[in-house]
Amino acid sequence: MKIALDIMGGDYAPQEAIQGVQLFLETNEDDTVHLLLIGTADSKGMCDEQLSAYAGRYTFVEAQDVIGMHEHPTKALKEKQRSSIAIGFGLLHEQKANAFISAGNTGAMMVGAMYTVKNVNGVQRPTIASPIPRSDGKFNLLLDVGINADCKPENLVQFALLGSMYVKNVLGTENPKVGLLNIGEEEGKGNLLAQATFPLLKEHKDINFVGNVEGRDVFSEKCDVIVCEGFVGNVVLKMTESIYNVLVKDKQIKDDFLDTFDFEIYGGTPILGINDIVIIGHGISHAIAFKNMIEVARKNVEANLPGKFRSYFAPEA
């Protein structure tokens, strides 16, 4: 298994990315994962120095350029074809890597995913999902969390299917329960989108729909997959991050449940509905987050998630 990692992506690159690689390799001594570390020439020495004990478990791939965090995604990918992100997608396209990870420019990652990797046939829109901590120590999967601010009912139905397949095949929950994020539990509640989506989810034979869920249910065991448009999902996601920052970082409150709100423990966000595995990391990721991004990528590869998406959405392709 080969996993490509853009070590130039993120606010603390390449130091934190390389340290994350070191953590992963230290804790996976017998692992079959071979890492393709994509970085500029001046980062190679740092890799060789810090990872000297693991020389056979990674390959350095030189990039001539880096896409900045605030560059225009489409323009940057077109003009910087030897950038670390462009090379990562090239490795996927050439089937030289099974997965690609970056904590760099999110827009460039999305553009690369949609135009290089492309959607699975039958999937209208890819979606990004994020785990949300819940009180029993497990996680709910929230999607979409940012790339689809405006949606149609059929989009939310596909998000429910993609999320259910992820939770089942990667997280190991059989027949995951799906809830529609809304302002009330009763059928008929909510805006026009929620009202139109409810009956579609209710009638779908492949979705274990449990009905509407409210904001107070987000951290509960009521469902395993929470579906909403990206505008709402991003607000919820940023709210959970603020809870962690205020209570743990500012107030210095010590609590095991609050610790699970730290985004670094679950690494990156998978893009669901595309033909290869792409993991997007937070721009402020540190070493532990990079280590966990690699873990997430490995689980996705082992589950052959894109293959399962193709079998469901495009069985005759």
C-alpha positions in Angstrom: 0.0 0.0 0.0 1.4 3.4 -1.0 0.1 6.6 0.6 1.3 10.0 -0.8 1.7 12.8 1.7 2.2 16.5 0.9 4.7 17.4 3.5 4.6 21.1 2.4 0.9 21.5 3.2 -0.1 23.3 6.4 0.9 26.3 8.5 3.7 24.3 10.2 5.1 22.5 7.2 7.3 20.7 6.7 8.4 20.1 10.3 5.1 18.9 11.7 4.4 16.7 8.7 7.7 15.0 9.0 7.3 14.5 12.7 3.9 13.1 12.1 5.4 10.6 9.7 8.0 9.7 12.3 5.2 9.1 14.9 3.4 6.9 12.4 6.4 4.8 11.6 7.4 4.4 15.2 4.0 3.1 16.2 3.6 0.8 13.1 6.8 -1.2 13.1 5.4 -4.1 11.0 3.2 -2.0 8.8 2.9 -2.6 5.1 2.3 1.1 4.3 5.0 2.8 2.1 4.9 6.6 2.3 5.6 8.8 -0.7 6.7 12.1 0.9 6.2 15.0 -1.5 8.3 18.1 -0.7 10.7 20.7 -2.1 14.4 20.0 -2.4 15.3 21.8 0.8 13.0 19.6 2.8 14.7 16.3 1.7 17.6 16.8 4.2 15.1 17.1 7.0 13.4 13.9 6.0 16.6 12.0 5.7 17.8 13.2 9.1 14.6 12.6 11.1 13.6 9.4 9.3 17.0 7.8 8.9 15.8 4.7 10.8 13.0 4.1 8.4 14.8 4.6 5.1 13.1 1.6 3.4 9.6 2.7 4.4 9.4 6.0 2.6 10.3 7.5 -0.8 11.0 11.2 -1.2 9.3 12.7 -4.2 10.6 16.2 -5.2 8.3 19.0 -5.9 9.5 22.3 -7.5 6.7 24.5 -6.1 4.1 24.9 -3.3 0.5 26.2 -3.6 0.0 28.8 -0.9 -2.9 28.7 1.4 -4.6 31.7 -0.1 -3.9 31.2 -3.8 -6.8 30.8 -6.2 -7.2 27.0 -6.5 -7.9 26.5 -10.2 -5.3 29.1 -11.3 -2.6 27.7 -8.9 -3.1 24.1 -10.1 -3.0 25.2 -13.7 0.2 27.3 -13.3 2.0 25.2 -10.7 1.9 21.7 -12.2 5.0 20.7 -10.3 3.6 21.8 -7.0 3.4 19.3 -4.2 -0.5 19.1 -4.4 -0.4 18.7 -8.2 2.2 15.9 -8.0 0.1 14.1 -5.3 -2.9 14.0 -7.6 -0.6 12.9 -10.5 0.5 9.9 -8.4 -3.2 9.0 -7.9 -4.0 9.4 -11.5 -1.1 7.3 -12.6 -2.0 4.7 -9.9 1.3 5.0 -8.2 -0.4 5.9 -4.9 -3.5 4.4 -3.2 -4.3 7.6 -1.3 -3.2 11.2 -1.1 -3.1 13.4 2.0 -2.5 17.2 2.3 -3.2 19.9 4.9 -2.5 22.5 2.3 -4.9 24.7 0.2 -8.3 23.2 0.7 -9.7 24.7 -2.5 -6.8 23.2 -4.5 -7.5 19.8 -3.0 -11.1 20.0 -3.9 -10.4 21.1 -7.5 -7.8 18.4 -7.9 -10.2 15.8 -6.5 -13.0 16.8 -8.9 -11.0 17.3 -12.1 -8.2 14.8 -11.7 -9.7 12.0 -9.6 -13.3 12.8 -10.6 -16.6 11.7 -9.1 -17.7 8.1 -9.2 -20.2 7.7 -12.0 -23.7 8.3 -10.5 -22.5 10.5 -7.7 -23.8 14.0 -8.3 -21.5 15.8 -5.9 -18.6 14.7 -3.7 -18.9 15.5 0.0 -16.6 16.0 2.9 -17.5 14.5 6.2 -16.2 15.0 9.8 -16.5 12.9 12.9 -18.4 14.5 15.8 -17.7 13.2 19.3 -20.6 11.7 21.2 -21.1 10.9 24.8 -20.4 7.1 24.6 -16.9 7.6 23.3 -17.7 6.9 19.7 -18.3 9.4 16.8 -21.1 10.5 14.7 -20.3 11.3 11.0 -21.6 14.8 9.9 -21.8 15.6 6.3 -21.6 17.8 4.3 -19.3 20.1 6.3 -18.5 22.8 3.8 -18.2 22.2 0.1 -21.9 22.1 -0.7 -23.4 25.1 0.8 -26.6 24.9 -1.3 -28.1 21.5 -2.0 -31.1 19.7 -3.5 -32.9 16.9 -1.7 -31.4 14.3 -3.9 -27.9 15.5 -2.9 -28.7 14.9 0.8 -29.9 11.5 0.0 -26.6 10.6 -1.7 -24.7 12.1 1.3 -26.7 9.7 3.5 -25.7 6.8 1.3 -22.0 7.8 1.2 -21.9 8.5 4.9 -23.5 5.2 5.7 -21.1 3.3 3.5 -18.1 5.1 5.2 -19.4 4.3 8.7 -20.1 0.7 7.9 -16.9 -0.1 6.0 -14.3 2.1 7.7 -15.7 2.6 11.2 -17.3 -0.9 11.5 -20.8 0.0 12.4 -23.4 -2.4 10.8 -26.6 -0.8 9.5 -25.7 2.8 10.6 -28.6 5.0 11.6 -29.1 8.2 9.6 -30.7 11.4 10.9 -31.6 14.6 9.1 -30.4 17.7 10.9 -33.5 19.9 11.5 -35.1 22.4 13.8 -37.6 19.8 15.1 -38.2 16.1 15.4 -41.6 16.0 13.6 -42.0 15.2 9.9 -42.8 18.4 8.1 -40.5 20.6 10.2 -37.8 22.8 8.8 -37.1 24.7 5.6 -38.1 23.6 2.1 -35.0 21.5 1.7 -35.5 19.6 4.9 -39.2 19.1 4.2 -38.5 17.7 0.7 -35.6 15.5 1.9 -37.4 13.8 4.7 -39.8 11.6 2.6 -36.9 10.6 0.3 -34.8 9.4 3.1 -37.8 7.7 4.8 -38.6 5.7 1.6 -35.1 4.7 0.6 -34.6 1.0 1.0 -30.8 1.3 1.6 -30.9 4.0 4.3 -31.6 3.2 7.9 -33.4 6.5 8.5 -34.4 7.4 12.1 -36.0 10.8 11.3 -35.1 14.3 12.1 -32.4 15.1 14.7 -32.0 18.5 16.4 -28.9 20.4 17.4 -29.1 18.9 20.9 -28.8 15.4 19.3 -25.5 16.1 17.5 -23.4 14.6 20.4 -25.9 11.8 21.3 -26.3 8.2 20.3 -29.5 8.8 18.4 -27.9 8.2 15.0 -24.5 7.4 13.4 -24.7 9.6 10.4 -26.1 13.2 10.4 -27.0 14.7 7.1 -27.3 18.4 6.2 -26.2 20.9 3.6 -22.6 22.2 3.9 -23.6 25.7 5.2 -25.2 24.2 8.3 -22.6 21.5 8.6 -19.7 23.9 8.6 -21.4 26.0 11.3 -21.9 22.9 13.5 -18.3 21.8 12.9 -16.8 25.2 13.8 -19.0 25.3 16.9 -17.6 22.0 18.1 -14.1 23.4 17.5 -14.9 26.5 19.5 -16.2 24.4 22.4 -12.9 22.7 22.6 -10.9 26.0 22.4 -13.0 27.8 25.0 -13.3 25.0 27.6 -10.0 23.2 27.2 -7.5 25.7 25.9 -8.9 28.9 27.5 -10.5 27.6 30.7 -8.0 24.7 31.1 -10.8 22.3 32.0 -9.7 18.7 32.2 -12.2 16.2 30.9 -11.9 13.0 28.8 -15.0 13.8 26.7 -13.8 17.3 25.9 -10.5 15.9 24.8 -12.3 14.1 22.0 -13.2 17.4 20.5 -9.5 18.0 19.5 -9.5 17.6 15.7 -6.0 16.3 15.8 -7.1 12.9 17.2 -9.0 12.1 14.1 -6.6 13.6 11.6 -8.2 14.6 8.3 -11.4 14.8 6.5 -12.1 12.3 3.7 -13.7 13.4 0.4 -16.5 10.9 -0.3 -17.9 10.0 -3.7 -14.7 10.2 -5.8 -12.7 7.5 -7.5 -9.6 7.6 -5.2 -8.9 8.3 -1.6 -8.2 11.9 -0.8 -7.8 13.2 2.8 -7.8 16.9 3.6 -6.1 18.0 6.8 -6.6 21.2 8.9 -4.2 23.9 8.0 -3.0 24.2 11.6 -2.3 20.5 11.9 0.6 19.3 14.1 2.4 16.0 14.2 -0.3 13.9 15.9 -2.8 15.1 13.3 -0.5 14.1 10.4 0.0 10.7 12.0 -3.7 10.2 12.3 -4.3 11.4 8.7 -2.1 8.5 7.6 -4.1 6.1 9.8 -7.4 7.4 8.2 -6.0 6.9 4.7 -4.8 3.4 5.5 -8.3 2.4 6.8 -9.9 3.8 3.7 -7.5 1.9 1.5 -8.0 -1.4 3.4 -11.8 -0.9 3.1 -11.5 -0.3 -0.7 -14.1 2.5 -0.2 -14.0 3.9 -3.7 -14.5 0.4 -5.1 -17.6 0.0 -2.9 -18.9 3.4 -4.1 -18.4 2.4 -7.7 -20.2 -1.0 -7.1 -23.2 0.8 -5.6 -23.5 3.9 -7.8 -22.2 2.6 -11.1 -22.5 -1.2 -11.0 -22.5 -1.5 -14.8 -19.6 0.9 -15.5 
